[in-house]
Amino acid sequence: DPKLTPHVALLPSAGMGHLTPFLRLAALLTAHDVQVTFITPHPTVSLSESQSLTHLFSSFPQITRKQLRLLPFDDLSANSEDPFYYHFEVIRRSSHLLSPLLTSLSPPLSALVTDMSLASTVIPITDALKLPNYIFFTSSAKMLTLYLSFHVMVPNEMKYFVEISGLEPIPRSWIPPPLLQDTDNLLKMLFHRKWQENDRIKWNSVHAVGPLPPFNLEKSRPLAWLDDQPAQSVLYVSFGSRTAISRDQIRELGDGLVRSSKSFLWVVKDKKVDKEDSSELIDLIGHDLMERIIERGFLVKNWLNQEEVLRHPAVAGFLTHCGWNSITEALWHGVPMLLWPQHGDQKINADLVERIGVGMWAKSWGWGGEAMVVNGEEIAEKVGEMMGNGILRLRAAEVRNDARMAVREGGSSYKRLADLIESWKR
Ligand code: BUP
């Protein structure tokens, strides 16, 4: 009976940054007795996506899995754009498969929850089916405000600042760079194929259901190296699931971490997509640097369980690329951050973290990936400053507490989620 158990389908898009919050939402809704169908666009781009999906379905056998089988498109060159943006476009072009899939589900759906990158694709379909569609915005509320306002702005008029009512002026240099390019690109299309272009599409409510707590509570094997480190001593270093930094920058970063005299756990990536990354650590780092690193550092190629690291008592700080998931996870665990945005929404995110007093942003480092290479000495200095800052640590502990209060029974996030689920029962 839908009045007792609403049935909701979730439709994520490509990349761990987009998939992770959907996995958490699926787990959360299941825990609140919502029947969940999880639609997985297939094939996925990365190995980590397919592994996380396997993990979700084995942990929650009550969640129904449906595949949206993507059609291959020869006219789209996978190399010309970011492979994850390319995937958004492939999903868009396969979207006619969605309507039959949605109508075939039983019992009939109470709602669909769609990733932000697929909003303009899916809204006409759910409108035609008269199916309530919720856009899941997987970044910050500030980024949502920018997203909703950006299409009416004229790039040439944004000389130094972008002015949006209700927000402080945003420096032009913080805007995701593809949005400022003259040429068309997929990210620009997502912003410009505006959600509001169709009169029927109305933004009438925002449900702030975050933070979404991690669902992976089963004990995975802890990293033995981390267990051997003293409490509050280790810097965790990671640039997310789809950012490969240049080899020169890898070497300077390694040099900086050694110079900082802190212990560190570093996820090293050489390619945007994990499947394509076959290089050996020693070739990336070089023998000399590796010898210096071994005394204090532990390196992992491509992937480890970040959630497990951030909750570990040995971890005292996080050098992060400022992906929104990484930030919310660090806040959830009360870990102070050294912020080094690399692309997309990450400068906007870095600013938020700095404002709430849980991180330090070395703005002069620019976007990572720029031709400029930040040298080891500078990195060592900032690492030392962040790791030694007791005020950041205290503030991080407060925010951790606030996040937990919000999701606890009766908390603000808990109540909003409960209201949303109630509305699906009517
Ligand atoms: Br790398 C890595 N282990 O080794 P973000 C990432 N993650 O669990 P991104 C691991 O992937 P976008 C690893 O905990 C987070 O939930 C991490 O999402 C997990 O950054 C997720 O932080 C990564 O949002 O995506 O991947 O750059 O650019 O879309 O934000």
Residues whose N, C-alpha, C, O or C-beta is under 5 A from the ligand:
A	BS01	BUP	M16 G17 H18 T20 F239 G240 S241 R242 V267 N302 W303 L304 N305 Q306 E307 G323 W324 N325 S326
